Amino acid sequence: MEKLMKLRMLSLALIAAAVVCACSVRQGRAQATTLVLAVAEIYYVDTSGEVIDQSADHRRRLREFEAALRSDLVASGKIANAALECPPNACSVGDISDGQLLGKAKEAGATHLLIGRFHKMSTLIQQAKFDVIDVKARKIVFGRYISFRGDNDEAWRRAESFLARQILDHGEW
């Protein structure tokens, strides 16, 4: 009976050790796979032909979109932020080449770079293309076209929230 009791105790100790080891391995993998994302400024083109000049509002909304995207992605715990070293309003795919942006992302310690372009086609319709590029492999690992109606703060917030969810739901990270 005493041997049986010792054997059970040993079994429980081994099971507990296995659980602790499995948790440590899983936690280590989670830390190792944290994506470090640099979000470049988003390039914007307006071919809507509207009479009113909205360029100041568009610049403001772009910067708010970028800040909210960074914040939402970091808040998930899956993604860390890396800041690109660029002069203000000079760090988008319309300002410098993809290669230069990738170099800046690498310098910032990013594993991935998000680039984007908005195109306002009409008073009601805007389209955007976003790519996440693996900095080391220099290849696109995530791409999305989105479109949305409206050119007001609420429409832009909804578009940002949608994109953040799409990135976070992507299975490769």
Secondary structure, DSSP 8 states (H G I E B T S, - for coil): -HHHHHHHHHHHHHHHHHHHHHHHHHHHHHHHT-EEEEE---EEEE-S--SS--HHHHHHHHHHHHHHHHHHHHHTSSEEEE-----TT--STTTS-HHHHHHHHHHTT-SEEEEEEEEE-SSSEEEEEEEEEETTTTEEEEEEEEEEE--SHHHHHHHHHHHHHHHHH-TT-
